[in-house]
Amino acid sequence: MAENGKGPTRRRRRSVSRFPSAVFRQSLSVVCSRFNEKVTSRLLASCLGALEAGGIPPARVRVVRVPGSWEIPWAAQEEALSGRCRAVICLGAIIQGETPQNRYLSSAVFSALQEVGLKTRVPVFLGVITVDNVQQAMARTRGSLDRGREAAESALDMLAAAARPATRSRRGGGRRNG
């Protein structure tokens, strides 16, 4: 029973963001492929919507369009090295064709994106999908499978983690030799 005696009450959703305020002052880049535009435009829309819902103003998001997924790592690296952004979100759709080219392409793109993040120390988030057909690709642009939203939320979480002050662990003593 609720305190007012009228049965259970719903908890009010807190309007306070789960992210530190420093996250909202960060700038991000989104690199998005134009190839398979029916899919990538939806990934981009859901990514931008999730960033805005997470408190990142649209003015703090730079969108870079590239011809295809092959060009995403180069553009992501340029964005990371520019100093303009604290994170790069990469969006694309690699769909199986009649040859195994998609396997080689996706492997190269994924490896290159990981390398960009590690070498530049700017987090790179993967929203490049690899699927067998257009129906699978479209399914990954909405609902629980929405990879554009998922990449944006991952970026917000990592920016929040980086914005929080580091705490020393009490386990292990935290002592320094010397």
C-alpha positions in Angstrom: 0.0 0.0 0.0 1.1 3.5 -0.7 1.4 6.0 2.1 -1.8 7.6 1.0 -3.7 4.3 1.4 -4.8 4.2 -2.2 -2.7 1.2 -3.4 0.6 1.0 -5.1 2.1 4.1 -6.7 4.5 4.3 -9.6 7.9 5.6 -8.9 8.6 8.8 -10.6 11.4 8.8 -13.1 14.2 11.0 -12.1 14.8 13.9 -14.5 18.5 14.0 -13.4 20.9 12.6 -16.0 22.9 9.6 -15.2 25.9 11.3 -16.8 28.2 13.9 -15.2 27.6 17.4 -16.5 31.1 17.3 -18.2 29.8 14.8 -20.7 27.4 17.4 -22.2 30.3 19.7 -23.0 32.1 17.1 -25.0 32.1 17.0 -28.8 31.7 13.8 -30.8 32.1 12.8 -34.4 29.9 10.4 -36.2 31.3 8.9 -39.3 28.6 7.3 -41.5 28.8 5.4 -44.8 26.5 6.5 -47.6 26.6 3.0 -49.2 23.4 1.0 -48.3 21.9 4.4 -47.5 18.4 3.0 -46.7 20.1 1.3 -43.7 22.8 3.8 -42.8 20.4 6.8 -42.8 18.3 5.0 -40.1 21.4 4.1 -38.1 22.5 7.7 -38.2 19.0 9.0 -37.2 18.8 6.7 -34.2 22.4 7.5 -33.2 21.8 11.2 -33.3 18.5 10.8 -31.5 20.1 8.8 -28.7 22.9 11.4 -28.3 20.4 14.2 -28.0 18.3 12.1 -25.6 21.4 11.5 -23.6 22.0 15.3 -23.3 24.5 16.0 -26.1 23.3 19.1 -28.0 23.3 18.6 -31.8 25.8 21.5 -32.1 28.4 19.3 -30.3 28.0 16.5 -32.9 30.0 16.6 -36.2 28.6 14.2 -38.9 31.1 13.1 -41.6 29.6 11.1 -44.5 31.9 8.8 -46.5 31.3 6.7 -49.6 31.4 3.3 -48.0 32.5 1.2 -45.1 36.0 0.9 -46.5 36.5 4.7 -46.0 35.2 4.7 -42.4 38.5 3.9 -40.6 40.4 6.7 -42.5 37.7 9.3 -41.7 37.6 8.1 -38.0 41.3 8.5 -37.7 41.2 12.0 -39.2 38.5 12.9 -36.7 40.4 11.4 -33.8 43.6 13.1 -34.7 41.9 16.5 -35.3 41.5 17.2 -31.6 37.9 18.3 -32.3 36.2 15.3 -30.6 36.4 13.1 -27.5 34.9 10.1 -29.3 34.1 8.8 -32.8 31.0 6.8 -33.6 31.2 4.8 -36.8 28.1 3.7 -38.7 27.9 1.5 -41.8 26.2 -1.6 -43.3 28.1 -4.4 -44.9 25.6 -6.8 -46.5 26.5 -10.2 -48.0 26.6 -10.3 -51.7 27.3 -13.1 -54.2 31.0 -13.2 -53.2 32.8 -13.5 -49.8 34.0 -9.9 -50.2 31.9 -8.8 -47.2 33.9 -11.0 -44.9 37.2 -9.5 -45.9 35.8 -6.0 -45.8 34.2 -6.3 -42.4 37.4 -7.9 -40.9 39.6 -5.1 -42.3 37.2 -2.3 -41.2 36.8 -3.7 -37.7 40.5 -4.2 -37.2 41.3 -0.8 -38.5 38.8 0.9 -36.2 40.2 -0.9 -33.2 43.7 0.3 -34.2 42.5 3.9 -34.6 41.1 3.9 -31.1 44.2 2.3 -29.6 46.7 4.5 -31.4 44.9 7.8 -31.0 43.6 7.2 -27.5 40.2 8.5 -28.7 37.5 5.9 -28.2 36.0 4.6 -31.4 32.5 3.0 -31.3 31.4 0.4 -33.7 28.0 0.8 -35.3 29.0 -1.0 -38.5 26.7 -3.9 -39.0 27.5 -7.1 -41.0 24.5 -9.1 -42.1 23.3 -11.6 -44.7 20.5 -9.5 -46.3 18.7 -6.2 -46.2 15.9 -7.5 -44.0 18.5 -8.3 -41.2 20.1 -4.9 -41.7 16.8 -3.1 -41.3 16.0 -5.1 -38.2 19.2 -3.7 -36.7 18.0 -0.2 -37.1 15.1 -0.3 -34.7 14.0 -1.7 -31.3 16.4 -3.8 -29.1 18.7 -4.5 -32.1 19.2 -0.8 -33.0 23.0 -0.6 -33.5 23.0 3.2 -34.1 21.4 3.8 -30.7 23.6 1.2 -29.1 26.8 2.8 -30.4 25.6 6.2 -29.2 24.8 4.9 -25.7 28.2 3.2 -25.5 29.9 6.5 -26.4 27.9 8.3 -23.7 28.8 5.7 -21.1 32.5 5.9 -21.9 32.5 9.7 -21.9 30.8 9.5 -18.5 33.4 7.1 -17.2 36.2 9.3 -18.4 34.6 12.4 -16.8 34.3 10.8 -13.4 37.2 11.4 -11.0 39.4 8.4 -10.6 39.3 6.8 -7.2 42.1 4.8 -5.6 41.4 1.3 -4.7 41.8 0.5 -1.0 42.6 -3.1 -1.9 46.2 -3.5 -2.8 47.2 -0.7 -0.4 47.7 2.1 -3.0 51.2 2.5 -1.7 54.1 3.7 -3.8 57.6 2.5 -3.4 60.3 5.0 -3.2 
